[in-house]
Amino acid sequence: MKKEINIAVIGLGYVGLPLFCLLSKYFPCIGIDKDTVRVTQLKDGVDYRECENQHNIKMALQRSLLTSTYSDLTECNVFFVCIPTGIDENKLPELEPLKNVCKSLGEILKRGDIVIFESTVFPGAIEDICIPILEECSSMKVNIDFSVGYSPERINVGDKSHKLELIPKIISASNNETLSLMNNIYSTILSAPIIQASSIKVAEAAKMYENVQRDVLIALANEFSSFCDVEGININEVTECAASKWNFAKVYPGLVGGHCIGVDTYYLLQRAKEKKHQLNII
């Protein structure tokens, strides 16, 4: 492990910006985003996406830097990748932004560096897609020259109660040394428990399961709500009555919100299709 940790946070959206502000309290940190306008605005403390409050941004900038240029990251040795992962018009995983970041990182990666992904991906994506790109572009090998970690983001946008530092963190890595370093970093900035997964794929699957389960439960609530309408009864009262049992999942009907829940189902379905496995309920 390195004596001095110099961090780069790649992607300054609803995941990366709060993480950058929190990390900046404890470590030398550089935030990078390809959107030069956004970087300029953030330097003035302006966040039009409202991912973080102005005070936290200004406090972070007293200690840390913002840039849009990867060459400014050459002194960093721990890279947090917080790139959004969406779907295309055919509802297939859109991984080009993540792949492009891996290519850019590969060009500046040094021996001993660590890349930690927080972006939501399907099980196997880090090992099958991201690591090969990093290896090819850096001409180095994982666990020999550099290492990789995965810790899925769990930010609930707009939720003032479940803040980043209060949400339990799942961590995983390509080797035990990196897992230990990740544990040290996250336990420094968070007051919540750190959960160590046995593999990167387990951590990826856990994130998928969280969001896909929520998606399916909301769909079930909506379907049951329409049945209650036909019966002339109130779904909210039905839910309250049912929730009096300890093992009932108290989910109300409504829209599927957030950045991830309406997207991640398609990531899992695509992965299952590649594995020739049916997920009928999902």
NORGIKA-V232429 format. One line per field, one symbol per residue. ss: DSSP state (h for helix, s for strand, l for the rest). phi: phi as a letter, one per 20 degrees, with the letter a starting at -180 (. if undefined). A space follows every 50 residues. Layout:
ss: ???
phi: ???
This chain:
ss: lllllssssslllllhhhhhhhhllllssssslllhhhhhhhhlllllll lllhhhhhhhhlllsssllhhhhllllssssllllsslllllsslhhhhh hhhhhhlllllllsssslllllllhhhhhhhhhhhhhhlllslllsssss lllllllllllllhhhllsssssllhhhhhhhhhhhhhhllllssslllh hhhhhhhhhhhhhhhhhhhhhhhhhhhhhhhlllhhhhhhhhllllllll llllllllllhhhhhhhhhhhhhhllllllll
phi: .ffddddcddndefeffffgfffffccfbcdcbffffffffffendcfel ebffffffffffdcccbcdfffdfefccdedcefcdcefemdgddggfff fffffgfdfcfnfcddedffbfgnfffedffgfgfffdlcdfmddbcccc bffcfdgneeeefgfdegdecbbfbffffffggfffffeddefddeefbf fffffffgfgffgfgfffffffffffffgfemcefffgffffffefdeee cefqfednedffdfgfffffffffelcedfff
